[in-house]
Amino acid sequence: MKVLDLCCANGHGFEGWFASDEDFMSQNGRGMVECPLCADRIVTRLPSAPRLNLARPERPANKPAAIDSHATPATTVAATDLQAAWLHAVRHVMAHTEDVGMRFAEEARRIHYGEQPSRGIRGQTTPEQRAELIDEGIEVMALPIPRGLDGPVQ
């Protein structure tokens, strides 16, 4: 089993597990490999090498660690941490809303005007429908949901 570091055209990094390099090339060539965040099928293999951490270089006791004067805990978050947080938020939305599909605009209006009980919904709209809802004072937010989130992300 080969674990490969992959990246989509949008810069999202992820791992893929394949039987061999040839298996990855075959699946990728047939458009079967896609980004779990944005479903992009333009996927490239990132260079990777085995890494052995046998020992840590020790810092002299009198030399403090380098500090970036512009870095704060919020600005030093790794891209993988941001991806994980985004996936967690999307999963939360999916678990706590009802999927109304293509009826989203119609259902949002019914809720807004009191014809249906208030509840969290999600679905699909066109950009025009979304603009009309906003013009009517109905709060909506576009949230791209990766196809892979219907089940477990591998």
C-alpha positions as CSV (number, residue, x, y, z in Angstrom):
1,M,0.0,0.0,0.0
2,K,1.3,3.4,-1.0
3,V,0.3,6.6,0.9
4,L,0.8,9.5,-1.5
5,D,0.7,13.3,-0.7
6,L,-1.6,14.9,-3.2
7,C,-2.7,18.4,-4.1
8,C,-5.6,19.7,-6.1
9,A,-5.4,22.7,-8.5
10,N,-6.9,24.9,-5.7
11,G,-4.0,24.1,-3.4
12,H,-5.8,21.7,-1.0
13,G,-3.4,19.0,0.3
14,F,-4.6,15.5,1.1
15,E,-3.4,11.9,1.2
16,G,-4.4,9.1,-1.1
17,W,-3.9,5.4,-0.5
18,F,-3.1,3.3,-3.6
19,A,-1.9,-0.2,-4.3
20,S,1.0,1.2,-6.3
21,D,2.3,4.2,-8.3
22,E,0.7,2.7,-11.4
23,D,-2.6,2.4,-9.6
24,F,-2.5,6.1,-8.7
25,M,-1.6,7.0,-12.3
26,S,-4.4,4.8,-13.7
27,Q,-7.1,6.2,-11.4
28,N,-5.9,9.8,-11.8
29,G,-5.9,9.5,-15.6
30,R,-9.5,8.2,-15.5
31,G,-10.6,11.2,-13.3
32,M,-11.3,8.9,-10.3
33,V,-9.1,10.9,-7.8
34,E,-10.7,14.0,-6.5
35,C,-10.0,16.5,-3.7
36,P,-12.1,15.8,-0.6
37,L,-12.6,19.5,0.0
38,C,-13.6,20.9,-3.3
39,A,-14.1,17.8,-5.6
40,D,-11.5,19.1,-8.0
41,R,-10.2,16.3,-10.2
42,I,-7.0,18.0,-11.3
43,V,-4.8,16.3,-8.8
44,T,-1.0,16.2,-8.7
45,R,1.3,14.1,-6.6
46,L,3.5,16.1,-4.2
47,P,7.1,15.2,-3.7
48,S,7.6,13.2,-0.5
49,A,10.3,11.4,1.2
50,P,10.5,9.2,4.3
51,R,11.5,11.1,7.3
52,L,13.2,9.7,10.4
53,N,13.3,11.8,13.5
54,L,16.1,10.1,15.4
55,A,17.1,13.1,17.4
56,R,16.2,16.7,17.8
57,P,19.0,19.3,17.5
58,E,19.4,20.9,20.8
59,R,19.3,24.7,21.2
60,P,21.9,26.2,23.4
61,A,20.5,27.1,26.8
62,N,21.4,30.8,26.4
63,K,19.9,31.2,22.9
64,P,16.1,31.8,22.8
65,A,14.0,30.4,20.0
66,A,13.5,32.7,17.1
67,I,10.3,34.7,17.3
68,D,8.5,36.2,14.4
69,S,7.3,39.7,15.5
70,H,4.2,39.4,13.2
71,A,3.2,35.9,14.2
72,T,0.3,35.4,16.5
73,P,-1.5,32.1,17.3
74,A,-4.1,33.0,14.7
75,T,-1.6,33.6,12.0
76,T,0.6,30.5,12.6
77,V,-2.2,28.0,12.0
78,A,-1.2,25.4,9.4
79,A,-3.2,25.0,6.2
80,T,-4.1,21.5,7.3
81,D,-5.6,22.8,10.5
82,L,-7.7,25.3,8.5
83,Q,-8.9,22.5,6.2
84,A,-9.8,20.3,9.2
85,A,-11.7,23.2,10.9
86,W,-13.6,23.9,7.6
87,L,-14.5,20.2,7.3
88,H,-15.7,20.2,10.9
89,A,-17.9,23.2,10.3
90,V,-19.4,21.8,7.1
91,R,-20.1,18.5,8.9
92,H,-21.8,20.5,11.7
93,V,-24.0,22.3,9.3
94,M,-25.0,19.1,7.5
95,A,-25.8,17.4,10.8
96,H,-28.0,20.2,12.1
97,T,-29.9,21.3,8.9
98,E,-32.5,19.7,6.7
99,D,-31.5,19.2,3.0
100,V,-34.4,20.6,0.9
101,G,-32.4,20.3,-2.4
102,M,-33.5,22.4,-5.3
103,R,-36.5,23.7,-3.3
104,F,-34.2,25.8,-1.1
105,A,-35.4,29.3,-2.3
106,E,-39.1,28.3,-2.0
107,E,-38.6,26.7,1.4
108,A,-36.5,29.7,2.7
109,R,-39.3,32.1,1.7
110,R,-42.0,29.9,3.4
111,I,-39.9,30.0,6.6
112,H,-39.2,33.7,6.4
113,Y,-42.9,34.6,5.9
114,G,-44.1,32.3,8.7
115,E,-45.7,29.7,6.4
116,Q,-43.4,27.0,7.8
117,P,-41.8,26.5,11.2
118,S,-38.4,28.0,11.6
119,R,-35.6,25.5,11.1
120,G,-32.2,25.2,9.6
121,I,-32.2,24.2,5.9
122,R,-29.7,23.7,3.2
123,G,-30.0,23.1,-0.5
124,Q,-29.1,24.5,-4.0
125,T,-29.9,27.8,-5.6
126,T,-28.8,29.7,-8.6
127,P,-26.9,32.9,-8.0
128,E,-29.9,34.8,-9.2
129,Q,-32.2,33.1,-6.7
130,R,-29.7,33.8,-3.9
131,A,-29.6,37.5,-4.8
132,E,-33.4,37.6,-4.8
133,L,-33.6,36.0,-1.3
134,I,-31.0,38.6,0.0
135,D,-33.0,41.4,-1.6
136,E,-36.1,40.2,0.3
137,G,-34.2,40.3,3.6
138,I,-33.7,36.5,3.8
139,E,-30.3,35.6,5.2
140,V,-28.5,33.0,3.1
141,M,-24.9,31.9,2.8
142,A,-23.3,29.9,0.0
143,L,-21.4,26.9,1.4
144,P,-19.7,24.6,-1.0
145,I,-20.1,21.0,0.3
146,P,-17.7,18.4,-1.1
147,R,-19.4,15.4,-2.6
148,G,-17.4,13.1,-0.3
149,L,-19.1,14.3,2.8
150,D,-22.1,12.2,2.2
151,G,-20.2,9.4,3.8
152,P,-16.8,9.0,5.5
153,V,-13.9,10.9,4.0
154,Q,-11.0,8.5,3.3
